[in-house]
Amino acid sequence: MRILSIAYPFAAVGTDSVGGAEQILLQLDRALIDAGHESIVVACGGSRVTGHLIQTPPIRTEITPELRARIYARVCEILSDAVNRFDPDLVHMHGVDFYQYLPADDRPVLVTLHLPVSFYPGWIFQLQRLHIYLVCVSKSQYRTCPPSAITLSPIENGVPLPFEQPVSKEDYAVCLSRIAPEKNTHVALAASREARIRCFLAGQVFGYREHQQYHKDVVTPLLDRERQFIGAVDEQEKWRLLSKARCLLQPSLAPETSSLVAMEALACGTPVIAFPSGALPEIIDNGKTGFLVRSATEMARAILVADRIRPEDCLDAARARFSGGRMTREYIELYEELISGTTEDLERMID
């Protein structure tokens, strides 16, 4: 198969990607190559992939409506050229704004809805384009979708499973996240201060004015020698941070469709302390693989008892439920079914 993947044009794809959409695309790109297929990826400048990369303009300034319009026009041109040049069997789109640059022909298009359904215009579920399909990343997200003839059964997210056994823990908490108001990352810093424990905040501040203002006005005042913002981390450093941490803090207020970092923490044998937003209650077994809390004070209390969670239980949960290998196999099987387009397959996939 020859698969053309289209990334969200305002975030680079690579081992240091913060966004879930970029991380899933990267796993699929690797899996396609490993399975002997062709992978072509359209992503913004600075991206790094295993397959063939076609770069859209890099984003170096504030993301304004004017910049969006220019980028969308350029992505349309690049995507048209890529389709003509490579003639892909299927186009897999990952951006929340995918409808701004849909391919003009009627070859199969799969769209993964990585973000809350409310982030998309409602009319996408009634698109009349031939051979377009939408897929969710969790059961909780799927339950929020309106009735639609083009929505397939969900393929739940997964992550690599790099550890057979837990490693020795150090006495710090970690929070990995986009730095944005809805991610509520300042609560992780406040909770770690209340618990009197070190905290490393890793992530990225994107070029949206409200994100940058939140980082400056809300997050930065809480930083000190014990609470450090270390920016985006690459894959190796992420696994090191997570595996040695006392716990992962996930105080998100967003209706999370999934949480790759929570899955990754469990895959390291590290418990997760999180607000019960979106799919997080489906990921965390409260009291066994982490704790669900509703305030900085509750999070601080949970940090202090995080060592009561058995790392082996976290690893077992990750192996049983959050395997990246399972996820990529399901996507590759779906690609094959959509390309073949048999009636039986489509009836089975559409719930």
C-alpha positions in Angstrom: 0.0 0.0 0.0 1.0 3.6 -0.5 -0.4 5.8 2.2 -0.3 9.6 2.2 -0.6 11.1 5.7 -1.5 14.7 6.2 -0.5 16.3 9.5 -1.9 19.3 11.2 0.0 22.1 9.4 0.8 24.1 12.5 2.7 21.5 14.5 5.8 19.6 13.5 5.9 15.8 13.6 8.9 14.2 15.3 10.0 12.3 18.4 9.7 15.5 20.4 6.1 16.2 19.3 3.8 17.2 22.2 0.4 16.7 20.4 -1.3 13.4 20.3 -2.1 13.6 16.6 1.5 14.1 15.7 2.6 11.1 17.9 0.0 8.8 16.4 1.0 9.8 12.9 4.6 9.1 13.7 3.8 5.6 15.0 1.7 4.8 11.9 4.5 6.1 9.6 7.0 3.8 11.3 4.6 0.8 11.3 3.9 1.2 7.6 7.6 1.2 6.7 8.2 -1.8 9.0 5.4 -3.7 7.4 6.8 -3.1 3.9 4.4 -0.4 2.8 5.0 3.1 1.5 4.5 6.1 3.7 4.4 9.7 2.5 3.9 12.4 5.1 2.9 16.0 4.5 3.9 18.0 7.6 5.3 21.4 8.4 8.9 22.3 8.2 11.1 20.9 10.9 9.3 17.5 10.9 11.2 14.2 11.0 9.6 11.0 9.8 10.6 7.5 8.8 8.9 7.6 5.4 9.1 10.3 2.7 8.5 13.8 4.0 6.9 16.6 2.0 7.3 19.9 4.0 4.7 22.6 4.3 5.9 26.1 5.4 7.4 26.1 9.0 5.5 28.2 11.6 7.7 30.8 13.2 5.3 33.5 14.1 2.0 34.0 16.0 -0.8 31.9 14.4 -3.3 34.5 13.2 -6.3 34.2 10.9 -4.2 35.7 8.1 -1.5 33.2 8.6 -4.0 30.3 8.6 -5.5 31.4 5.3 -2.0 31.5 3.7 -1.0 28.1 5.1 -4.3 26.5 4.0 -3.8 27.7 0.4 -0.3 26.4 0.3 -1.2 23.1 1.8 -3.9 22.7 -0.8 -1.3 23.2 -3.5 1.2 20.8 -1.9 -1.4 18.1 -1.3 -2.6 18.3 -4.9 1.0 17.9 -6.2 1.6 15.0 -3.8 -1.5 13.2 -5.0 -0.6 13.6 -8.6 3.0 12.7 -8.0 2.6 9.6 -5.7 -1.0 8.4 -6.6 -1.6 7.1 -3.0 -4.0 4.3 -2.4 -5.5 6.2 0.6 -5.1 9.6 2.2 -5.1 9.7 6.1 -5.8 13.1 7.5 -4.9 14.1 11.1 -5.6 17.8 11.4 -8.6 19.3 13.2 -8.9 21.6 10.2 -8.7 18.8 7.6 -11.8 20.1 5.7 -9.8 23.1 4.7 -7.6 21.1 2.4 -9.4 17.9 1.4 -8.2 16.1 -1.8 -10.2 17.1 -4.8 -10.6 13.6 -6.2 -12.6 10.7 -4.7 -9.9 8.3 -3.6 -10.4 6.9 -0.1 -9.8 9.4 2.7 -9.7 8.5 6.4 -9.9 11.2 9.0 -8.8 10.5 12.6 -10.7 12.8 15.0 -7.9 13.4 17.6 -9.6 16.3 19.4 -13.0 16.6 21.2 -15.9 16.4 18.8 -17.0 19.9 19.8 -13.8 21.3 18.2 -15.0 20.3 14.8 -17.9 21.9 12.8 -20.9 19.6 13.0 -21.4 19.4 9.3 -18.2 17.2 8.9 -20.4 14.2 10.0 -22.6 14.7 7.0 -19.9 15.2 4.3 -21.2 14.1 0.9 -17.7 13.4 -0.6 -17.4 9.9 -1.9 -15.2 7.4 0.1 -14.5 9.6 3.2 -14.6 8.0 6.7 -14.2 9.4 10.2 -12.7 7.4 13.1 -12.5 8.3 16.8 -9.6 7.4 19.1 -11.6 6.3 22.1 -15.0 4.9 23.1 -15.8 7.9 25.2 -15.1 10.3 22.2 -17.2 8.0 19.9 -20.2 8.3 22.2 -20.2 12.1 21.7 -20.5 11.9 17.9 -23.8 12.7 16.2 -25.4 9.9 14.1 -23.4 9.7 10.8 -23.1 7.2 8.0 -19.4 7.9 7.6 -18.2 7.4 11.2 -16.5 4.0 11.8 -16.0 2.1 15.0 -13.2 3.7 17.0 -9.6 2.6 17.0 -8.4 3.3 20.5 -5.0 5.0 20.8 -1.9 3.1 21.9 1.7 3.7 22.8 5.0 1.9 22.7 5.7 -0.5 25.5 9.4 -0.1 26.2 9.7 -1.6 29.7 9.4 -5.2 30.8 10.0 -4.3 34.4 9.7 -1.0 36.3 12.8 1.0 37.0 13.9 2.6 40.3 11.9 5.7 41.1 13.2 9.1 42.1 11.3 11.6 44.2 9.8 14.0 41.6 6.5 14.4 39.8 6.3 15.2 36.1 3.7 16.9 33.9 4.0 16.6 30.1 1.5 18.8 28.2 0.9 21.5 25.7 1.1 24.7 27.7 -2.5 26.1 27.3 -5.3 27.3 29.5 -7.5 24.2 29.0 -4.6 21.9 30.0 -4.5 23.6 33.4 -0.8 22.9 33.8 -0.3 25.5 36.5 -2.3 23.2 38.9 0.4 20.6 38.6 2.9 23.1 39.8 0.7 24.3 42.6 0.0 20.7 43.7 3.7 19.9 43.8 4.4 23.0 45.8 1.8 22.0 48.3 3.1 18.4 48.5 6.7 19.8 48.8 8.0 17.7 45.9 10.0 18.6 42.8 8.1 18.8 39.6 9.3 19.0 36.0 6.9 20.6 33.5 7.7 19.4 30.0 5.9 20.6 26.9 5.5 23.3 24.3 4.0 26.7 24.1 2.5 27.1 20.6 2.1 30.4 18.7 -1.4 31.2 19.9 -1.7 34.5 21.7 -3.8 33.0 24.6 -1.3 30.1 25.1 1.6 32.4 25.3 -0.2 34.8 27.6 -1.2 31.9 29.9 2.4 30.7 30.1 3.7 34.2 30.9 1.0 35.2 33.4 -0.1 32.0 35.1 2.6 29.3 34.6 5.9 31.3 34.9 5.1 32.9 38.3 4.9 29.4 39.8 8.3 28.3 38.6 11.3 28.1 40.9 14.3 25.8 41.6 12.0 22.9 42.6 9.4 23.5 39.8 11.1 23.8 36.4 9.8 24.2 32.9 12.1 22.2 30.6 10.4 22.6 27.3 9.7 19.9 24.7 11.6 16.7 25.2 12.6 14.0 22.7 11.4 10.5 22.9 14.4 9.1 24.9 14.2 11.9 27.5 10.5 11.5 27.8 10.8 7.8 28.6 13.5 8.5 31.1 11.5 11.2 32.8 8.3 9.1 33.0 10.0 5.9 34.1 11.8 7.4 37.1 9.0 9.7 38.2 7.0 9.2 41.4 3.9 10.0 39.4 2.5 11.8 36.3 0.3 14.8 36.9 -2.5 15.4 34.4 -4.8 18.3 35.6 -6.4 18.9 32.2 -9.8 20.5 32.0 -10.3 19.7 28.3 -12.7 16.9 27.4 -9.7 14.6 26.6 -10.4 12.2 23.7 -7.5 10.1 25.0 -4.3 10.7 26.8 -1.2 9.3 25.3 1.0 10.6 28.1 -1.1 8.9 30.7 -0.8 5.6 28.7 2.9 6.2 28.4 3.3 6.7 32.1 1.5 3.5 32.8 3.7 1.8 30.2 6.6 3.0 32.4 5.1 1.6 35.6 4.3 5.1 36.8 0.9 6.0 38.3 -1.2 8.8 36.9 -2.9 11.5 39.0 -5.4 13.3 36.9 -8.6 15.3 36.8 -11.6 13.2 35.5 -11.8 14.9 32.1 -13.0 13.1 29.0 -11.4 9.7 28.5 -9.1 9.9 31.6 -11.4 7.9 33.8 -11.4 5.1 31.2 -7.6 5.1 31.3 -7.0 5.3 35.0 -8.2 2.6 37.4 -8.7 4.8 40.4 -6.7 3.5 43.4 -5.0 0.9 41.4 -3.1 2.6 38.5 -3.5 6.2 39.8 -5.9 8.6 41.3 -8.7 10.8 40.0 -8.8 14.2 41.7 -10.6 17.5 41.3 -8.3 20.2 42.8 -4.7 21.1 43.5 -5.1 20.1 47.1 -6.5 16.7 46.2 -3.7 16.3 43.7 -1.1 17.2 46.4 -2.6 14.6 48.7 -2.5 11.9 46.0 1.2 12.7 45.2 2.1 11.9 48.8 0.5 8.4 48.6 1.5 7.6 44.9 4.1 5.1 46.2 1.2 2.9 47.3 0.4 2.2 43.7 2.2 -0.9 42.4 4.3 -0.2 39.3 3.6 -3.8 38.1 -0.2 -3.0 38.1 0.5 0.0 35.8 2.6 -2.1 33.5 0.0 -4.8 33.3 -2.7 -2.3 32.4 -0.6 -0.8 29.7 0.2 -4.2 28.1 -3.4 -5.3 28.3 -5.1 -2.1 27.0 -2.7 0.5 25.5 -0.4 -1.3 23.0 0.8 0.8 20.1 1.4 -2.4 18.2 -2.3 -3.3 18.5 -3.3 0.2 17.4 -1.1 0.3 14.3 -2.2 -3.2 13.2 -5.9 -2.1 13.4 -5.1 1.0 11.3 -3.3 -1.0 8.7 -6.1 -3.5 8.5 -8.5 -0.6 8.1 -6.5 0.9 5.3 -6.6 -2.5 3.5 -10.4 -2.7 3.9 -11.1 0.9 2.8 -8.9 0.5 -0.2 -10.6 -2.8 -1.2 -13.9 -1.2 -0.5 -15.9 -4.4 -0.1 -19.5 -4.0 1.1 -19.1 -6.6 3.9 -16.1 -4.8 5.4 -17.8 -1.4 5.4 -20.9 -2.7 6.9 -18.8 -4.3 9.7 -16.8 -1.1 10.3 -19.7 1.3 10.5 -21.5 0.8 13.8 
